Amino acid sequence: MIAKIQSVRGMNDILPDEAEFWDQFEETIRSWLKSYGYRPLRLPIVEPTPLFKRAIGEVTDIVEKEMYSFVDSLNGEPLTLRPEGTAGCVRAVIQHNLIAQQPQRLYYLGQMFRHERPQKGRYRQFHQVGVEALGFPGPDIDAEQILMGARLWDDLGLEGITLQINTLGQAAERSCHRAELIRYFEQHKEALDEEGRRRLYSNPLRILDSKNPVLHDLIVGAPRLIDYLGDESLAHFEGIQQILRDAGLPFQINPRLVRGLDYYNLTVYEWLTDRLGAQGTVCAGGRYDGLVQQLGGKPAPACGFAMGVERLLALIRESGGEARAAAVDVYVVHQGLAASRLAARVAEGLRDRGLDVLFHCGGGSFKTQMKKADASGAAVAVIIGDDEANAGEVTLKPMRPLGEQPNEQTRVRVDDLADAIIGSILN
């Protein structure tokens, strides 16, 4: 017996019933993004490994532990399955000189890959919606992107998602804070866990984001970055808060919110829920003004955010959301040689008129075919036997209650069929 081949652990098939739910979610996403003037960008799944090392930072969990990297056996090039989308988006903007003439509002949807322990809403192949705005320097675009999140939760019917914001200031300010942070944690080195000691000199800011409850009091007492910020950074942060207050959007300032990627500066934020267990972040983002230059482009301001699709869909279901039933308009039932030939032409003709048509394949009695028609969810069945075919007619049978109209089948001429369905039944 030939052994079955299973999918890779943490890389899941999305079967038709579930995929239709995804499609409906993505329709909402595209409509929402279009309403804010964002345009789609389709990016490669595989990128040069140095792109992520330079953008994300070599001393990060993603680069150190989680990336799926390999060497192309044909040319020796180091490649990586993308673990996030911002670096690839910025690479594309630089490569194609997209912000030479005007700022850009861009978005992308697709698979990302990280080798981590699969859990609810978090997989090794996962999907993100990424939203990036490049060329906008002020706090207004940061605030708009945060307000976009609030509107999406409303569009999706989600409640209880809370907002935390912080500012990371600029590189020079973080450098001063970093030195004080190292000095502070050195004095309490024995209290740090293994991860904290490993991060102490390479990326001490990440210690502040530790989820280890043992470190809570130590982290609370650590020097605060906001105390090292200059007037310009503080004004940018206050500008965002003012816009959010004007919009009536509640938020919490979390001074320990630092994000896990090296390219962030100034604004960082997360949208959180307590309905998905430990993995409570459903959307996260911020500003990354230095990344364009860091990847070889001319200096340009930029900010963006990303959302995990699996987590959002889980939250929608947790909130009672369900996929709309996907059904065709017409199911074509036929039996007999002449009937089958006419049925194929009828089905194509109805599709020409914009109707969704399921043409029965595989033979079977009229009774068997009608059971399949009913199970398909079609509004009407078009029934063709050789008698109807020879007369140039079909039988039209409503499959669902149609208001006050009698739920009876009728004979209709083929030339009048589309109008009968569109005018008398579907409307």
C-alpha positions in Angstrom: 0.0 0.0 0.0 1.4 3.4 -1.0 1.8 5.7 2.0 -0.1 8.9 2.1 1.8 12.2 2.1 0.6 14.7 4.6 1.0 18.5 4.6 3.8 20.1 6.5 3.0 20.6 10.2 1.7 24.1 10.7 1.1 24.7 7.0 -2.6 24.0 6.5 -5.0 23.3 3.6 -7.9 25.7 3.4 -10.8 23.6 2.1 -13.7 25.0 0.0 -16.1 25.8 2.8 -13.4 27.6 4.7 -11.9 29.2 1.6 -15.3 30.8 0.8 -15.2 32.4 4.3 -11.7 33.7 3.5 -12.9 35.1 0.1 -15.8 37.0 1.8 -13.3 38.4 4.4 -10.9 39.5 1.7 -13.8 41.3 -0.2 -14.4 43.3 3.0 -10.7 44.0 3.3 -10.3 45.2 -0.3 -13.4 47.4 -0.1 -12.2 48.9 3.2 -8.7 49.7 1.9 -10.0 51.1 -1.3 -12.1 53.6 0.7 -8.9 55.0 2.2 -7.1 55.2 -1.2 -4.8 52.2 -0.8 -3.7 50.3 -3.8 -2.8 46.6 -4.1 0.8 45.3 -4.5 1.7 41.6 -5.2 5.0 40.6 -3.8 7.2 37.5 -4.3 7.0 34.8 -1.6 10.8 34.2 -1.8 13.2 37.1 -1.3 17.0 37.3 -0.9 18.0 36.4 2.7 20.0 39.6 3.2 16.9 41.7 2.8 15.4 40.4 6.0 18.7 40.4 7.9 19.2 44.0 7.1 15.6 45.1 7.6 14.5 43.1 10.6 17.8 42.9 12.4 20.1 39.9 12.8 19.5 39.8 16.6 15.8 39.1 16.5 13.8 35.9 17.1 12.7 36.0 13.4 16.1 36.0 11.9 17.8 33.9 14.6 15.2 31.2 15.0 12.2 31.4 12.7 13.1 32.0 9.0 12.9 29.3 6.4 16.1 30.0 4.6 18.0 27.9 2.0 20.6 28.2 -0.7 19.4 28.0 -4.3 21.1 24.9 -5.7 21.2 26.4 -9.2 23.2 29.6 -8.4 24.2 29.5 -4.7 22.0 32.5 -3.9 20.7 32.6 -0.2 16.9 32.8 -0.3 14.2 33.0 2.4 10.5 32.4 2.4 9.2 35.8 3.6 8.5 36.0 7.3 6.8 39.4 7.0 5.9 41.8 4.3 7.2 45.3 5.0 10.8 44.6 3.9 9.6 43.2 0.6 7.3 46.1 0.1 10.0 48.6 0.7 12.4 46.6 -1.5 9.8 46.8 -4.4 9.2 50.5 -3.8 12.9 51.2 -4.1 13.5 48.9 -7.0 10.7 50.4 -9.1 11.2 54.0 -7.9 7.6 54.2 -6.8 7.9 57.3 -4.5 9.9 59.4 -6.8 6.9 61.3 -8.0 4.4 61.0 -5.1 3.8 59.3 -1.8 2.3 55.8 -2.0 -0.5 54.1 -0.1 -0.1 50.3 -0.7 -1.4 47.0 0.6 -0.7 43.3 0.1 -2.3 40.0 1.2 -0.7 36.7 1.3 1.3 33.9 3.0 4.2 34.5 5.4 6.4 31.8 6.9 7.9 31.4 10.4 9.2 28.2 12.0 7.5 28.4 15.4 5.3 26.2 17.5 1.8 26.0 15.8 -1.0 27.1 18.1 -4.5 28.6 17.7 -4.4 31.4 15.2 -0.6 31.1 14.7 0.9 28.7 12.2 4.1 28.2 10.3 2.5 29.3 7.1 0.2 32.1 8.0 -1.5 34.9 6.1 -1.3 38.7 6.6 -2.9 41.8 5.4 -0.1 44.4 5.2 -0.8 48.2 4.8 2.1 50.6 4.1 2.2 54.4 3.5 5.5 55.8 2.2 6.4 59.4 1.8 4.2 60.9 4.6 6.2 62.5 7.4 3.5 63.8 9.8 1.5 62.2 12.6 -1.7 62.5 10.6 -1.0 59.4 8.5 -0.1 57.4 11.7 -3.4 58.4 13.3 -5.3 57.7 10.1 -3.9 54.1 10.0 -4.9 53.6 13.6 -8.5 54.9 12.8 -8.6 52.6 9.8 -8.3 49.7 12.3 -11.2 51.0 14.3 -13.4 51.2 11.2 -12.5 47.7 10.2 -13.5 46.2 13.5 -16.8 47.9 13.1 -17.2 46.6 9.5 -16.4 43.1 10.7 -18.8 43.3 13.7 -16.0 42.9 16.2 -16.1 44.3 19.7 -13.8 44.4 22.7 -10.6 45.1 20.7 -8.5 47.6 22.6 -5.7 49.9 21.4 -2.3 50.4 23.0 0.2 53.0 21.7 3.7 54.1 22.4 6.6 56.0 20.9 10.1 54.7 20.3 11.5 58.1 19.5 14.5 58.4 17.1 17.7 56.4 16.9 19.8 58.9 18.9 17.2 59.0 21.7 17.0 55.3 21.8 20.8 55.0 22.0 20.9 57.2 25.2 18.0 55.1 26.7 19.7 51.9 25.6 22.9 52.8 27.6 20.8 53.5 30.7 18.8 50.3 30.2 21.9 48.2 30.0 23.2 49.8 33.1 20.0 49.2 35.0 19.7 45.5 33.9 23.4 44.9 34.7 22.6 45.9 38.3 19.8 43.2 38.3 21.5 40.7 36.1 20.8 37.8 38.5 17.1 38.5 38.2 17.0 38.2 34.4 15.9 35.0 32.8 18.0 33.3 30.2 16.4 35.2 27.3 16.9 38.5 29.1 20.6 37.8 29.7 21.0 36.9 26.0 19.3 40.1 25.0 21.1 42.4 27.5 23.8 43.7 25.2 22.4 42.9 21.7 18.8 44.2 22.0 17.9 45.3 25.6 14.8 47.1 24.5 13.2 43.6 23.8 13.6 42.7 27.5 10.8 45.3 28.2 8.5 43.3 26.0 9.1 40.0 27.9 5.9 38.0 28.8 7.7 36.3 31.7 5.7 37.3 34.8 8.8 36.9 37.0 10.3 39.9 35.3 7.2 42.2 35.7 8.4 44.2 38.7 11.9 44.5 37.3 10.6 45.8 33.9 8.2 48.3 35.6 11.2 49.8 37.4 13.3 50.1 34.2 14.2 53.5 32.7 11.4 54.7 30.5 12.2 55.6 26.9 9.7 58.5 26.9 11.9 60.3 29.4 14.7 60.5 26.9 12.7 61.9 24.0 13.3 65.3 22.5 10.7 67.9 21.6 10.2 66.7 18.0 9.5 63.1 19.0 7.1 64.2 21.8 5.3 66.6 19.5 4.8 63.8 16.9 3.4 61.5 19.6 1.1 64.2 21.0 -0.1 64.9 17.5 -1.3 61.3 17.1 -3.0 61.4 20.5 -4.8 64.6 19.7 -6.3 63.2 16.4 -7.4 60.0 18.2 -9.0 62.0 21.0 -10.8 64.2 18.5 -12.1 61.1 16.8 -13.3 59.8 20.2 -11.2 56.7 20.0 -10.0 55.4 23.4 -6.4 54.2 23.8 -3.9 53.3 26.4 -0.3 54.4 26.4 1.9 51.4 27.1 5.6 52.5 27.7 6.7 48.8 27.5 5.3 48.3 24.0 8.4 48.1 21.7 7.5 45.7 18.9 9.8 42.9 17.8 11.4 44.3 14.7 14.5 46.6 14.6 13.2 49.0 11.9 10.5 50.8 13.9 10.9 54.4 15.2 8.5 56.9 16.7 5.0 55.4 16.7 4.2 51.8 17.6 0.8 50.4 18.4 -1.1 47.1 18.8 -4.8 46.2 18.7 -5.5 43.5 21.3 -8.2 41.1 22.2 -8.6 38.8 25.2 -10.7 36.3 23.3 -7.9 34.4 21.5 -5.9 33.1 24.5 -2.2 34.1 24.8 -2.0 35.3 21.3 -4.0 38.5 21.8 -2.6 40.8 19.1 -4.8 41.0 16.0 -3.1 44.0 14.4 0.2 45.8 15.0 2.2 48.5 13.3 4.0 51.8 13.5 6.5 54.1 11.8 9.8 53.0 10.2 11.3 56.1 8.7 14.8 54.7 8.4 14.0 51.5 6.5 13.9 53.0 3.0 17.5 54.3 3.3 18.6 51.2 5.2 17.6 49.1 2.2 19.4 51.4 -0.3 16.8 54.0 -1.2 16.7 57.8 -0.7 15.6 58.7 2.8 11.8 58.6 3.0 9.3 58.5 5.9 7.1 55.4 6.1 4.6 53.7 8.4 2.3 50.7 8.2 0.6 47.8 10.0 -0.1 44.1 9.5 -3.0 41.9 10.6 -3.0 38.1 11.0 -5.8 36.7 8.8 -6.1 33.5 10.8 -6.5 35.3 14.1 -9.1 37.7 12.7 -11.1 34.9 11.2 -11.0 33.1 14.5 -12.1 36.2 16.3 -15.0 36.7 13.8 -16.2 33.2 14.4 -15.7 33.6 18.2 -18.0 36.7 17.9 -20.7 34.6 16.1 -19.8 35.5 12.5 -20.4 33.0 9.8 -19.8 32.7 6.1 -22.6 33.7 3.7 -23.9 30.6 2.0 -22.4 30.3 -1.5 -24.9 29.1 -4.0 -25.4 29.2 -7.7 -28.5 30.8 -9.4 -29.4 27.9 -11.6 -28.9 24.2 -11.7 -29.3 22.6 -15.1 -30.9 19.1 -15.0 -31.0 17.0 -18.3 -31.5 13.5 -19.6 -31.3 12.2 -23.1 -28.9 12.9 -26.0 -30.8 15.9 -27.5 -31.5 17.2 -24.0 -27.9 17.1 -23.0 -26.7 19.0 -26.1 -29.4 21.7 -25.6 -28.6 21.9 -21.9 -25.0 22.7 -22.5 -26.0 25.5 -24.8 -28.6 26.8 -22.4 -26.0 26.8 -19.5 -23.6 28.9 -21.5 -26.3 31.2 -22.6 -27.4 31.9 -19.0 -23.8 32.5 -18.1 -23.6 35.1 -20.9 -26.4 36.9 -19.1 -24.5 37.0 -15.9 -26.1 34.1 -14.0 -24.1 31.5 -12.0 -25.0 28.1 -13.4 -24.1 24.6 -12.3 -24.4 22.2 -15.2 -25.1 18.6 -14.0 -22.4 16.2 -15.1 -22.1 12.4 -14.6 -25.6 11.2 -15.6 -28.2 9.9 -13.3 -32.0 9.8 -13.2 -34.1 13.0 -13.0 -34.8 12.2 -9.3 -31.1 11.9 -8.5 -30.3 15.0 -10.4 -33.0 17.0 -8.6 -31.6 16.0 -5.2 -28.3 17.4 -6.3 -30.0 20.5 -7.5 -31.7 21.0 -4.2 -28.4 20.4 -2.3 -26.6 23.0 -4.5 -28.7 25.8 -3.0 -29.6 27.0 -6.5 -32.7 29.3 -6.7 -34.1 27.5 -9.7 -33.6 24.3 -11.6 -33.8 24.2 -15.4 -35.0 20.7 -16.4 -34.6 19.5 -20.0 -35.7 16.1 -21.4 -35.7 15.1 -25.0 -39.4 16.2 -25.3 -38.5 19.7 -24.1 -35.5 19.8 -26.4 -37.4 18.8 -29.5 -40.0 21.6 -28.7 -37.3 24.2 -28.1 -38.5 24.6 -24.5 -37.3 23.9 -20.9 -39.1 23.3 -17.6 -38.3 26.0 -15.0 -38.7 24.9 -11.3 -38.2 27.2 -8.4 -36.1 25.5 -5.7 -36.8 28.0 -2.9 -39.8 30.0 -1.6 -40.2 33.0 -3.8 -42.3 35.5 -1.9 -46.0 35.5 -2.9 -45.3 33.7 -6.3 -46.5 30.1 -6.5 -43.7 27.7 -6.2 -44.7 25.8 -9.3 -42.8 24.7 -12.3 -43.5 26.1 -15.8 -42.5 25.5 -19.4 -40.5 28.3 -20.9 -39.2 28.8 -24.5 -35.4 28.6 -24.6 -35.2 32.2 -26.1 -37.2 33.5 -23.1 -35.4 31.6 -20.4 -32.9 34.1 -19.2 -35.5 36.9 -19.0 -37.8 34.6 -17.1 -35.2 33.8 -14.5 -33.9 37.3 -14.1 -37.2 39.1 -14.2 -39.7 36.8 -12.7 -37.7 34.7 -10.2 -34.4 36.1 -9.0 -35.9 39.5 -8.6 
